[in-house]
């Protein structure tokens, strides 16, 4: 087991060394990685690799946003064409997601229900999308029940979007205590500002105006430290936070 552990450390160091070379990092990283395989890998992972992974995620969000601006109906159009050609589970799910993104949740619900059948009846990603469609179409109770069942069946499943859907469904069902619990976690874990803006809005609606304003002010301060493209992605949420911060 000791030999296996040393081998694993070296494999991780080699992976990061290849990454360092391909991404044009300083050659001193190679020295650090191979002289101190375990510690060097930890330092490289925290200092270089993880930030790059986060930036890649943000870049993908930015690219999707640009495509939506240039051709807002492209994904819906292509998803509908793919579904009409072959109504596979993947194509039903894709069309359901596109309909959700375009604000047509009621049309997305039957598609996603059809997708959540057979081999995919217990697929957490499909079920999470269906729950979101149910919530967006006005059936918060169905969304909460579905996600409660998903959590019970897949306790290790992690999805920020599904978590936000659950928090919103809980709030829409009137369970403020549970909604507080869920949103308090999302405030610091959800990428972007959507969860913060939604929570601040809920706090205001519940009459917790001081907490709503404090969260809005804190979130706007956080927004000022974000890259410009990230602020562009969240401009609608920033606008809501600005209204609540007054």
C-alpha positions, 0 to 999 in steps of 0.5 A: 500500500505504501508503494501504491501511495508513492506511485499515485503521488508521482502519477499526479505530479506527472499529470500536473507537469504535463499541464504545466508544460502545455499551459506554458507555466514556469519550468520551476514548477517541474522542479517543485512537482518532482522534488516534492511530489505530494506537496508540490502537487497540492500547491500546483493544484490550488495555485494553477489548476483549480483557478484555470478550471473555474475560468474554463467554466466561466468561459463556457458560460460566456460563450453560451451567453454570446451565442444566445445574444447573436441568435437567441432561438438557435438552440431551441430551433436545433433542439426541436429539429433533432427531436422531430428527427429522432425522439431519443431520451437525449433529444427530449431532454435537450429540447426540454432544456431549450424550452426551459431556457426560452421560458416555455416550461409548460411545454417542457414538462411533458417532454421531460416526463417522457424522458424520465421513463424506462432506463432513465426513470431514476436518472438524477439529471433528467429528474432534476430538469423535470423538477425545474420544469414543474417549478417554472410551470407553477407546480412547486409542490410536485417539484419539491416532492420529486427532488425529495425523492431524488435526494433520498435515492441519490444522497451523493448527487450534487448539482448547484442548479438542482439545489437552487430549484429545490430551494425555490420550490421549498420557498414557493411551498411556504416553508420559510425555515427550510428555504432559509436553510437551503439558501444560506448554503447556496449563497456561498456555493452557487456560481454567479449571483442568481442564488443571492439575488433570489434569496434577497428578493425572498427576504424582502417579500418575507418582510426581512428588509434589513437582511435583504438589503445587507445581502444585496449590498454584500453581493454587489461588493462581490460583483465588483470583484468579478471579471467583466464577462462574469458581470455581463452574464449576471447583469439581470441579477445585479440589477435586481440586487441594486434595487434591493440595496436601496 
